Amino acid sequence: MGTALIDFVYATMRKRVNDPDSPYWLPKVLEKIQTPDHHSLSPLKVDEWQLGALSGDQGATIAGTIADAWWMFVKRAFKQAKAAGVPDLPANLNAFISQPDNVDQYPTLGLTGITVAGLPNASVGDLTGIVPTTNGYRGTLRVTAAAYDSHGYQPRITIDGKYQLDQHVVVIDAPRGSGLKPPTQVVLKGLDAYGVDWPSQQIEGHGQFLFTVTGLAFDVDLSIEASGTGADRTAKVTIQSVAIAGTPVYTLDKDHLTIEGDTVTDLTKEVWRNSAVAAFNSPDAATALTAKLAAALNADDFRTQFSGSVTEQLGKALDGVFGTGTLPAGSGKPPAGDGPLEVYLFDRVRASLNDTGSGFYPPTVVRSSSDPRLDPLSIDSIDLGDQQVMGVSINFKLNHVTVSGISDVLIPVEDAALVAEGVDATLRFGRISQTPIAVKADVVATFKSGDHIDGTMNTTVKHPSVALGLSFDGPDADALTIGLRSLSLAADKADLDINIHVDGLDDKALHQIFNTEEIKGDFIKGVQDGAAQRKDDIAKALTDNARKVIAEKLSG
């Protein structure tokens, strides 16, 4: 079977998971996820993300800009110190200039009190890279964020909180060179009272920030496996990892950005603000933000809750479709290529066939079928051939044959088997209320001369069985097609009683003729062949019922 079954199950659920009117709609499921310490996705709150150093040319530019702004602050402090009479200060600062520290050159960006809003607004895409595991399958599921612009959701993800931009700056002997120089050896005292640490200072600007994130998607590595043994088996989904797919775009809301700090003045505020904007828009910040977001979603507590929630939703779907009947403890030997997950899902089917509350309970299926009608089942005709009646050769043909009592049927768990071609099942009739199958027909008795006389037939058979070979096709449950590969009727001839009445012919003689082993065999084969001629109609009835039951049960 390969991955056909897991593809079928996923395709069926994908429609529901992406349907806002479905009880399985992903945003509503994700909204309910909460870790034991009360973290959730609605919204995701994080205490701190240290994005680290912003390196490269852009980092160097930001560092230089902040150093220039700091130098303006230093010169103002120097002027104030001179005016206050601080001793031992030079006449001016012309011999000096500022630069980023030559060892700790790059600015660093840290975020605190972070709120990521909109993560539950997501949809699922393809399930790819499916490979078998010991007990099931593993694959990668694409999840796209900001998927809906309805039902109270907006098609965007936002990240907001507080930030701090740190920079190590120094005073060097002028002029600047082609590279960074070590701090000056000249000592100036008294500037500390005015906020300057000479000749080296760690400065920062901080404030509020707000990002809008677009193009955000996740690749979720997950497994779905059969868990447990015997009648206690379940299907279990485990989220192995969550990775950011592609390259999301982070757009800073400049109007929402604030800036303040001990060395930030009205004169330098715009310089600091521009530096913060550049820092947030740097490739290093985007890369770090992506990594931090992935790490937050990959935390063990979140992955555990994700796994539990998806497992719960799958269990809810399976219970809804197949009921909660007891699983058979033994499953026999599955065909090559089918593992524990396929066997578990098939055993759910076998259990549902014996659950009176299930939509797949055979009597319910038979009774609910109206186009075509299965009970009674109509057969055009059965030719019983030429028979000798009181020395006269007469051809007997049954027309307008109806077979009733079909709804008194069961498929015991031991009579259904998973095979390479689909499913083989044996229908056992008369097992519930001991109702015999009744076959009625109009009889046409034709003589060699061409003359004919009419009559009726009433036949009963106790506890017959029908072996069916079923095939299954279609990408999902809504397009499921059940085919009838084979149909074989079996009946104990001793339990078959054929009664034919034809005006002008002796009933006892007819009963004796038509209840011979040979005629009974021909009759059984005739019913079988007649039913087989309607196999497309029977398959349609099974297909319609399966589609209807699954759709209704998954609609909530």
Backbone torsions as a table, in degrees:
resi	resn	phi	psi	omega
1	MET	NA	-21.0	179.6
2	GLY	58.6	-135.6	-179.4
3	THR	-95.0	9.7	-173.9
4	ALA	-57.9	-42.7	-175.9
5	LEU	-69.3	-44.2	-179.5
6	ILE	-67.6	-34.9	174.9
7	ASP	-61.7	-42.5	-179.2
8	PHE	-63.6	-47.9	-179.2
9	VAL	-62.5	-44.8	-178.2
10	TYR	-65.8	-44.0	-179.7
11	ALA	-60.8	-38.3	178.3
12	THR	-64.1	-45.4	-177.4
13	MET	-76.8	-29.1	-179.0
14	ARG	-58.1	-41.9	178.2
15	LYS	-58.4	-42.3	-177.3
16	ARG	-73.6	-39.1	-178.6
17	VAL	-64.6	-29.1	-179.4
18	ASN	-100.0	12.1	-178.4
19	ASP	-105.4	113.4	-179.1
20	PRO	-58.7	-21.5	-179.9
21	ASP	-91.8	3.5	-178.2
22	SER	-95.2	147.0	175.3
23	PRO	-68.7	-9.3	179.9
24	TYR	-101.0	9.7	-177.1
25	TRP	-56.2	126.9	-170.9
26	LEU	-57.6	-46.7	-178.9
27	PRO	-55.0	-41.0	-179.8
28	LYS	-69.9	-32.3	177.1
29	VAL	-68.4	-45.3	-177.7
30	LEU	-67.7	-31.4	178.9
31	GLU	-61.1	-27.8	-175.0
32	LYS	-87.1	-8.5	-177.9
33	ILE	-69.8	129.5	178.5
34	GLN	-148.5	132.5	179.5
35	THR	-78.9	165.7	179.4
36	PRO	-57.8	-27.4	178.6
37	ASP	-96.0	21.0	169.5
38	HIS	72.7	22.1	170.1
39	HIS	-82.8	144.9	-179.3
40	SER	-143.7	-179.1	174.9
41	LEU	-98.1	2.9	-172.2
42	SER	-123.2	69.2	-5.8
43	PRO	-93.4	177.2	172.5
44	LEU	-81.9	124.3	179.1
45	LYS	-116.3	133.4	-178.0
46	VAL	-131.1	136.8	-177.9
47	ASP	-68.7	-44.3	-171.5
48	GLU	-155.5	139.1	168.7
49	TRP	-129.9	111.0	173.6
50	GLN	-89.5	109.9	-175.4
51	LEU	-82.3	-12.8	174.0
52	GLY	84.7	-166.9	-176.1
53	ALA	-74.6	142.1	175.5
54	LEU	-100.6	101.4	-169.9
55	SER	-99.2	-170.4	178.6
56	GLY	77.7	-172.7	-177.0
57	ASP	-61.1	-39.5	-178.4
58	GLN	-67.7	-39.0	176.6
59	GLY	-63.4	-40.8	179.1
60	ALA	-65.0	-38.7	178.9
61	THR	-64.4	-44.4	178.8
62	ILE	-61.4	-43.7	-179.7
63	ALA	-61.1	-43.3	179.9
64	GLY	-65.5	-39.0	179.4
65	THR	-64.4	-43.1	178.8
66	ILE	-65.7	-38.0	177.7
67	ALA	-62.7	-39.2	177.8
68	ASP	-65.1	-41.2	178.7
69	ALA	-64.2	-39.0	179.2
70	TRP	-64.9	-36.6	-178.5
71	TRP	-64.5	-34.5	174.9
72	MET	-63.4	-39.4	177.9
73	PHE	-66.2	-40.6	-179.8
74	VAL	-63.5	-44.0	-178.8
75	LYS	-64.9	-36.0	176.5
76	ARG	-66.8	-41.6	177.9
77	ALA	-63.9	-39.0	179.0
78	PHE	-62.5	-43.1	180.0
79	LYS	-62.8	-40.4	179.1
80	GLN	-66.5	-40.0	-180.0
81	ALA	-65.2	-42.1	178.1
82	LYS	-61.4	-43.6	-178.8
83	ALA	-65.3	-28.3	-179.9
84	ALA	-85.4	-3.3	177.5
85	GLY	82.1	24.5	176.3
86	VAL	-61.8	126.9	-175.0
87	PRO	-76.2	164.2	171.0
88	ASP	64.2	24.3	174.6
89	LEU	-94.3	144.0	177.3
90	PRO	-67.6	169.0	-179.1
91	ALA	-64.1	-32.5	179.7
92	ASN	-158.0	-178.1	-178.7
93	LEU	-108.6	21.4	-176.0
94	ASN	-62.2	-22.8	-179.3
95	ALA	-82.0	0.0	-174.8
96	PHE	-129.8	163.5	175.4
97	ILE	-156.2	165.0	-179.3
98	SER	-102.9	161.5	173.3
99	GLN	-163.2	165.6	170.6
100	PRO	-64.5	152.0	178.6
101	ASP	-56.6	139.1	-176.1
102	ASN	-74.0	-17.0	177.8
103	VAL	-101.1	-45.2	-179.3
104	ASP	-108.1	74.7	-166.7
105	GLN	-78.4	-40.2	-164.7
106	TYR	-92.5	149.7	175.3
107	PRO	-70.8	154.1	175.0
108	THR	-121.3	148.6	-176.9
109	LEU	-124.6	127.8	177.4
110	GLY	-128.2	145.1	-179.6
111	LEU	-120.5	144.3	177.2
112	THR	-137.8	161.1	178.7
113	GLY	55.5	46.1	-170.3
114	ILE	-83.9	137.7	174.3
115	THR	-126.2	121.8	176.3
116	VAL	-107.3	112.7	-175.8
117	ALA	-108.2	144.1	174.5
118	GLY	99.1	0.6	-176.9
119	LEU	-61.6	-34.5	178.5
120	PRO	-65.1	-17.8	-179.7
121	ASN	-76.0	81.5	-171.8
122	ALA	-141.4	158.4	175.2
123	SER	-133.4	159.8	-179.8
124	VAL	-102.9	148.8	177.2
125	GLY	-114.0	-136.7	-175.5
126	ASP	-75.6	149.9	169.8
127	LEU	-103.8	112.1	-171.0
128	THR	-122.4	170.8	176.0
129	GLY	60.5	36.0	-176.2
130	ILE	-73.1	125.8	177.8
131	VAL	-132.2	147.8	-179.8
132	PRO	-72.9	148.3	171.0
133	THR	-118.8	-176.7	-178.6
134	THR	-59.7	-39.6	-174.4
135	ASN	-118.4	8.9	-178.6
136	GLY	175.3	-126.3	-176.0
137	TYR	-143.9	159.7	174.8
138	ARG	-133.4	142.0	-179.2
139	GLY	-159.9	-178.4	-178.1
140	THR	-119.6	126.6	-177.6
141	LEU	-108.8	125.1	176.5
142	ARG	-85.3	126.0	177.5
143	VAL	-118.9	125.6	-178.3
144	THR	-105.6	128.5	-179.5
145	ALA	-85.7	165.9	179.1
146	ALA	53.4	48.2	-170.1
147	ALA	-84.2	-26.3	-170.7
148	TYR	-125.0	144.8	175.8
149	ASP	-120.4	50.0	-177.2
150	SER	-159.8	176.9	176.5
151	HIS	54.6	33.5	177.7
152	GLY	85.0	4.2	179.6
153	TYR	-104.1	147.9	176.2
154	GLN	-114.8	142.8	-173.2
155	PRO	-78.6	57.2	176.8
156	ARG	-157.1	155.7	173.3
157	ILE	-111.1	136.3	177.3
158	THR	-121.7	146.8	174.8
159	ILE	-128.5	122.7	178.8
160	ASP	-138.1	166.8	179.8
161	GLY	158.5	-152.3	178.5
162	LYS	-111.0	150.7	179.1
163	TYR	-130.6	161.1	171.8
164	GLN	-141.5	123.7	178.4
165	LEU	-105.0	114.3	-176.1
166	ASP	-106.8	143.7	177.7
167	GLN	-146.7	132.6	175.2
168	HIS	-92.4	117.0	-178.1
169	VAL	-120.5	155.9	-179.6
170	VAL	-140.0	160.7	170.7
171	VAL	-97.7	131.4	178.1
172	ILE	-122.0	165.7	174.9
173	ASP	-73.5	129.3	179.5
174	ALA	-69.9	151.7	-0.1
175	PRO	-90.8	173.8	172.7
176	ARG	-69.0	152.0	177.6
177	GLY	-107.6	-166.9	179.4
178	SER	-73.0	-21.0	177.8
179	GLY	-126.6	177.1	179.7
180	LEU	-76.0	139.7	-177.1
181	LYS	-108.4	159.2	175.9
182	PRO	-71.9	162.5	-179.9
183	PRO	-61.5	154.7	176.6
184	THR	-62.0	151.4	176.0
185	GLN	-90.1	-7.5	179.9
186	VAL	-72.5	133.1	-178.3
187	VAL	-103.8	126.3	172.7
188	LEU	-118.0	126.8	180.0
189	LYS	-108.4	152.5	174.6
190	GLY	102.3	-11.3	-179.7
191	LEU	-80.4	-15.3	-178.4
192	ASP	-63.1	-28.2	178.7
193	ALA	-67.5	-15.2	-179.2
194	TYR	-111.5	17.7	173.1
195	GLY	90.1	12.1	-177.8
196	VAL	-114.8	127.2	171.1
197	ASP	-98.6	107.2	-177.3
198	TRP	-96.3	132.9	4.1
199	PRO	-104.2	13.6	-175.8
200	SER	-137.3	132.9	-177.2
201	GLN	-145.6	139.4	172.9
202	GLN	-95.7	113.6	-176.5
203	ILE	-116.1	162.7	-179.0
204	GLU	-152.2	154.4	169.8
205	GLY	-126.1	141.7	-176.8
206	HIS	-142.2	166.2	-179.7
207	GLY	169.0	-160.6	179.8
208	GLN	-99.1	149.1	176.9
209	PHE	-138.9	159.9	175.3
210	LEU	-148.4	125.2	175.7
211	PHE	-109.6	149.5	162.2
212	THR	-111.8	132.2	-176.5
213	VAL	-111.7	128.6	175.6
214	THR	-124.9	160.3	179.3
215	GLY	70.3	24.7	-177.4
216	LEU	-89.7	126.0	177.0
217	ALA	-144.5	158.8	-176.8
218	PHE	-127.8	142.4	169.0
219	ASP	-104.5	113.4	-176.7
220	VAL	-101.8	115.4	176.8
221	ASP	-86.4	118.8	-175.0
222	LEU	-139.5	162.7	174.3
223	SER	-127.8	147.6	172.7
224	ILE	-128.1	121.2	-172.2
225	GLU	-140.6	158.6	170.9
226	ALA	-80.3	133.7	-177.6
227	SER	-124.1	144.1	179.6
228	GLY	90.6	-175.1	-177.8
229	THR	-134.0	156.4	173.5
230	GLY	54.1	-135.6	-176.9
231	ALA	-72.2	-9.2	-177.6
232	ASP	-96.7	10.5	-178.2
233	ARG	-68.2	148.9	174.9
234	THR	-140.8	169.4	172.4
235	ALA	-99.1	132.4	-175.8
236	LYS	-126.2	131.8	176.4
237	VAL	-107.8	132.1	179.2
238	THR	-124.6	123.6	174.8
239	ILE	-82.7	113.7	-177.9
240	GLN	-82.2	-40.9	-179.4
241	SER	-163.2	159.5	175.9
242	VAL	-127.9	122.4	-179.5
243	ALA	-121.6	146.1	174.5
244	ILE	-74.6	129.2	-179.8
245	ALA	-96.9	136.8	177.6
246	GLY	70.4	-156.1	-177.6
247	THR	-126.4	98.9	178.3
248	PRO	-66.2	155.2	179.8
249	VAL	-109.1	126.5	-180.0
250	TYR	-104.8	117.7	-178.6
251	THR	-110.5	116.7	-178.0
252	LEU	-78.7	133.0	173.8
253	ASP	-84.5	97.9	-174.8
254	LYS	-64.4	-30.9	-179.5
255	ASP	-68.5	-22.7	-178.2
256	HIS	-90.9	-9.9	-174.8
257	LEU	-79.7	127.9	174.8
258	THR	-115.7	160.1	-179.0
259	ILE	-146.4	134.1	173.4
260	GLU	-156.1	167.1	-179.5
261	GLY	168.3	164.8	-175.9
262	ASP	-62.8	-30.9	-178.6
263	THR	-106.4	9.8	178.7
264	VAL	-92.7	120.1	179.9
265	THR	-116.8	172.1	177.2
266	ASP	-57.9	-33.1	-178.6
267	LEU	-71.1	-33.3	-174.8
268	THR	-106.8	-1.2	-174.6
269	LYS	-59.3	-43.2	-177.4
270	GLU	-67.7	-33.9	176.6
271	VAL	-64.9	-45.4	177.6
272	TRP	-62.4	-41.9	-178.6
273	ARG	-62.9	-44.3	178.3
274	ASN	-63.3	-34.9	177.4
275	SER	-66.7	-39.8	177.6
276	ALA	-64.3	-42.2	177.7
277	VAL	-60.4	-46.6	179.3
278	ALA	-61.6	-39.0	179.7
279	ALA	-63.5	-46.7	-179.9
280	PHE	-65.0	-32.9	-177.8
281	ASN	-87.7	3.2	-178.0
282	SER	-74.7	151.1	176.8
283	PRO	-58.3	-37.2	-180.0
284	ASP	-63.1	-39.6	179.6
285	ALA	-66.5	-42.3	179.3
286	ALA	-63.1	-43.5	178.9
287	THR	-62.5	-43.6	-179.1
288	ALA	-67.4	-40.9	177.9
289	LEU	-59.7	-43.7	179.0
290	THR	-61.3	-44.1	-179.7
291	ALA	-65.1	-40.0	-179.1
292	LYS	-67.5	-40.4	179.2
293	LEU	-64.5	-42.9	177.8
294	ALA	-62.3	-41.6	-179.7
295	ALA	-64.2	-38.6	179.7
296	ALA	-63.4	-42.6	-179.5
297	LEU	-75.2	-21.6	179.5
298	ASN	-87.4	-1.9	179.6
299	ALA	-57.4	144.2	-175.4
300	ASP	-54.7	-41.2	-176.2
301	ASP	-66.2	-38.6	178.7
302	PHE	-69.0	-44.9	-178.9
303	ARG	-62.9	-36.2	176.6
304	THR	-63.3	-42.9	179.4
305	GLN	-69.7	-39.5	175.5
306	PHE	-57.7	-47.9	-178.6
307	SER	-59.6	-46.7	-179.4
308	GLY	-63.4	-39.2	-178.5
309	SER	-67.9	-44.8	179.7
310	VAL	-66.3	-40.3	176.6
311	THR	-60.6	-42.8	178.6
312	GLU	-61.8	-42.7	-179.8
313	GLN	-66.2	-40.2	177.7
314	LEU	-65.1	-43.3	178.0
315	GLY	-62.1	-40.0	177.5
316	LYS	-60.8	-42.2	179.7
317	ALA	-66.2	-45.7	-179.0
318	LEU	-65.9	-41.4	178.0
319	ASP	-64.2	-38.4	179.6
320	GLY	-65.2	-42.9	-176.8
321	VAL	-77.1	-45.7	-171.5
322	PHE	-103.2	-5.1	-176.7
323	GLY	80.4	-172.7	-175.9
324	THR	-120.9	28.4	178.4
325	GLY	-62.4	156.1	-177.9
326	THR	-67.3	131.4	178.9
327	LEU	-70.2	145.4	171.3
328	PRO	-64.5	138.8	-176.9
329	ALA	-71.5	-33.1	-179.2
330	GLY	-116.1	142.2	-175.3
331	SER	-118.0	4.0	-179.3
332	GLY	70.3	-160.0	-177.7
333	LYS	-105.3	114.1	-179.3
334	PRO	-73.4	160.8	177.5
335	PRO	-67.5	160.7	179.6
336	ALA	-57.0	136.9	179.3
337	GLY	95.4	-13.4	178.1
338	ASP	-102.3	128.4	-177.3
339	GLY	-110.1	-165.7	-176.0
340	PRO	-58.0	-32.8	-178.9
341	LEU	-70.3	-44.8	177.7
342	GLU	-60.8	-42.8	-179.6
343	VAL	-63.7	-42.0	178.8
344	TYR	-61.1	-47.3	-179.0
345	LEU	-64.3	-38.0	177.4
346	PHE	-66.7	-36.6	177.7
347	ASP	-67.0	-29.2	172.4
348	ARG	-63.8	-39.2	177.0
349	VAL	-63.7	-46.9	-179.1
350	ARG	-60.3	-39.8	178.5
351	ALA	-66.1	-38.8	-178.5
352	SER	-66.2	-29.5	178.9
353	LEU	-67.7	-16.4	-179.1
354	ASN	-116.5	16.2	178.7
355	ASP	-106.8	114.8	-175.7
356	THR	-62.0	-21.3	179.5
357	GLY	-90.9	0.1	-176.5
358	SER	-86.2	148.1	174.8
359	GLY	-71.1	-9.9	178.9
360	PHE	-102.2	4.4	177.4
361	TYR	-61.2	121.3	-170.3
362	PRO	-49.7	-45.9	178.0
363	PRO	-58.9	-36.5	179.0
364	THR	-66.2	-42.1	178.9
365	VAL	-60.6	-46.7	-177.4
366	VAL	-64.0	-46.6	-175.5
367	ARG	-68.8	-31.9	-175.4
368	SER	-81.8	-10.6	-178.4
369	SER	-81.6	123.9	179.6
370	SER	-121.4	-18.8	-179.8
371	ASP	-142.0	85.1	7.0
372	PRO	-86.1	165.7	175.5
373	ARG	-84.7	132.9	-177.5
374	LEU	-99.8	-21.9	178.8
375	ASP	-139.1	105.9	2.4
376	PRO	-78.4	153.5	175.5
377	LEU	-93.5	129.0	-177.9
378	SER	-94.7	136.0	175.8
379	ILE	-126.1	135.8	-175.3
380	ASP	-60.0	-56.4	-175.3
381	SER	-162.0	158.0	174.5
382	ILE	-134.4	125.3	179.5
383	ASP	-96.6	115.7	179.6
384	LEU	-93.6	3.0	173.6
385	GLY	77.2	-171.2	-179.4
386	ASP	-84.2	133.6	178.7
387	GLN	-130.2	147.7	177.8
388	GLN	-89.5	116.9	178.1
389	VAL	-119.7	110.1	-179.4
390	MET	52.0	43.6	175.8
391	GLY	81.5	3.0	-178.5
392	VAL	-112.8	132.5	178.3
393	SER	-81.7	120.5	-178.6
394	ILE	-130.4	134.6	175.6
395	ASN	-91.0	128.8	-179.0
396	PHE	-111.4	126.5	178.2
397	LYS	-129.1	134.3	178.8
398	LEU	-100.2	124.8	178.5
399	ASN	-115.6	156.7	177.7
400	HIS	51.6	52.3	-178.0
401	VAL	-76.2	134.0	174.1
402	THR	-126.5	134.9	179.1
403	VAL	-114.2	116.0	-177.1
404	SER	-119.7	165.6	-175.5
405	GLY	91.7	6.1	-176.1
406	ILE	-66.7	-26.8	-177.3
407	SER	-71.1	-13.7	175.6
408	ASP	-86.1	75.6	-170.5
409	VAL	-143.2	145.8	175.0
410	LEU	-134.2	156.8	170.3
411	ILE	-124.2	90.0	179.5
412	PRO	-55.9	150.1	-175.7
413	VAL	-57.7	-33.5	-178.6
414	GLU	-74.0	-10.1	-178.1
415	ASP	-101.9	14.8	175.4
416	ALA	-126.0	131.6	-176.6
417	ALA	-136.5	140.3	175.0
418	LEU	-82.6	123.2	-179.2
419	VAL	-126.9	168.5	-176.6
420	ALA	-59.0	-34.5	-177.4
421	GLU	-84.9	-7.2	-177.7
422	GLY	145.4	-112.8	-178.7
423	VAL	-136.8	136.0	169.5
424	ASP	-107.9	130.5	-177.5
425	ALA	-141.6	146.3	176.4
426	THR	-113.7	122.3	178.2
427	LEU	-88.7	126.4	179.9
428	ARG	-107.6	117.7	-175.9
429	PHE	-96.4	151.8	178.2
430	GLY	72.8	24.3	-176.2
431	ARG	-95.5	-9.9	-176.9
432	ILE	-99.5	-63.2	-180.0
433	SER	-110.6	15.3	178.2
434	GLN	59.2	28.1	178.4
435	THR	-74.1	124.7	176.8
436	PRO	-74.1	153.4	172.9
437	ILE	-72.6	131.0	-180.0
438	ALA	-112.2	131.4	178.3
439	VAL	-119.3	122.9	178.2
440	LYS	-120.6	149.7	-179.8
441	ALA	-161.1	159.1	167.0
442	ASP	-85.6	137.1	-177.4
443	VAL	-108.1	132.5	172.5
444	VAL	-117.2	114.1	177.9
445	ALA	-101.2	114.6	-173.9
446	THR	-111.8	128.5	179.1
447	PHE	-86.3	166.7	179.4
448	LYS	-59.6	-29.5	-179.2
449	SER	-71.7	-12.8	-176.2
450	GLY	99.7	-13.6	176.2
451	ASP	-69.7	152.1	179.0
452	HIS	-144.7	157.4	173.6
453	ILE	-130.2	152.5	-174.4
454	ASP	-104.6	158.6	177.4
455	GLY	-161.1	-163.2	-179.2
456	THR	-136.1	159.0	175.8
457	MET	-130.7	137.0	172.9
458	ASN	-132.5	115.2	-174.8
459	THR	-129.1	142.9	175.4
460	THR	-127.4	149.9	175.5
461	VAL	-142.7	132.9	-178.1
462	LYS	-94.6	134.4	171.3
463	HIS	52.3	48.4	172.1
464	PRO	-74.8	172.1	176.5
465	SER	-141.3	155.3	177.5
466	VAL	-130.9	123.9	175.8
467	ALA	-92.3	121.4	-179.5
468	LEU	-111.5	141.6	169.0
469	GLY	-110.8	115.9	-174.8
470	LEU	-109.6	142.2	173.7
471	SER	-119.6	158.2	-176.2
472	PHE	-135.0	135.6	-178.7
473	ASP	-145.3	160.6	178.8
474	GLY	121.6	146.0	-177.2
475	PRO	-73.1	-25.3	-180.0
476	ASP	-155.4	178.4	-174.3
477	ALA	-65.5	-28.4	-179.9
478	ASP	-71.8	-22.5	178.9
479	ALA	-114.3	16.3	-178.9
480	LEU	-61.1	135.6	174.1
481	THR	-126.9	122.3	177.1
482	ILE	-98.8	127.8	178.2
483	GLY	-109.7	154.6	179.1
484	LEU	-107.3	100.5	-178.0
485	ARG	-72.6	-36.9	-176.1
486	SER	-155.9	155.7	178.4
487	LEU	-147.7	122.1	-177.8
488	SER	-134.9	119.9	-179.2
489	LEU	-92.1	133.8	176.8
490	ALA	-128.6	134.2	178.2
491	ALA	-149.5	142.6	174.5
492	ASP	-75.3	118.8	-175.9
493	LYS	-59.6	-25.8	178.9
494	ALA	-68.7	-22.2	179.7
495	ASP	-95.3	7.4	-178.4
496	LEU	-106.3	127.3	-179.9
497	ASP	-127.5	109.1	-177.7
498	ILE	-97.6	122.6	-179.9
499	ASN	-122.0	117.2	-179.8
500	ILE	-120.9	134.1	175.4
501	HIS	-123.0	122.4	175.4
502	VAL	-129.5	125.6	-179.4
503	ASP	-56.4	130.5	178.3
504	GLY	92.8	-8.9	178.3
505	LEU	-115.2	149.5	-175.8
506	ASP	-74.4	122.2	-178.6
507	ASP	-59.7	-42.0	-177.8
508	LYS	-65.3	-39.9	178.9
509	ALA	-65.1	-41.7	178.2
510	LEU	-64.4	-40.9	179.8
511	HIS	-61.6	-41.9	-179.8
512	GLN	-65.6	-41.2	-178.8
513	ILE	-66.5	-46.1	-171.7
514	PHE	-85.9	1.2	176.5
515	ASN	-111.9	22.5	171.1
516	THR	-77.9	160.7	179.9
517	GLU	-57.0	-42.5	-176.0
518	GLU	-66.6	-47.9	-178.7
519	ILE	-65.8	-39.1	177.4
520	LYS	-60.5	-40.8	177.5
521	GLY	-62.5	-41.6	178.1
522	ASP	-64.5	-38.8	-179.7
523	PHE	-65.1	-45.9	179.2
524	ILE	-59.2	-44.9	179.1
525	LYS	-64.9	-36.7	178.6
526	GLY	-63.3	-44.1	176.6
527	VAL	-63.4	-43.1	179.2
528	GLN	-60.8	-47.5	-179.1
529	ASP	-64.3	-38.1	178.9
530	GLY	-65.1	-40.8	177.4
531	ALA	-67.4	-39.0	179.5
532	ALA	-62.4	-34.1	177.5
533	GLN	-65.2	-19.1	178.6
534	ARG	-105.3	20.8	-175.5
535	LYS	-63.1	-32.4	177.8
536	ASP	-66.7	-37.9	177.8
537	ASP	-67.0	-41.6	179.2
538	ILE	-64.5	-43.1	178.8
539	ALA	-62.3	-39.1	178.0
540	LYS	-61.9	-42.4	179.2
541	ALA	-61.3	-42.6	179.1
542	LEU	-66.5	-40.5	179.0
543	THR	-63.7	-48.7	-178.9
544	ASP	-60.0	-42.5	-179.3
545	ASN	-64.6	-45.4	-178.2
546	ALA	-61.8	-45.7	179.5
547	ARG	-61.3	-44.2	-177.8
548	LYS	-64.3	-47.3	-177.6
549	VAL	-61.3	-48.0	-177.0
550	ILE	-63.6	-45.0	-179.2
551	ALA	-62.0	-44.1	-179.6
552	GLU	-65.6	-43.9	-177.2
553	LYS	-68.1	-35.3	-178.9
554	LEU	-82.3	-9.4	178.3
555	SER	-79.4	-8.5	177.7
556	GLY	89.6	NA	NA
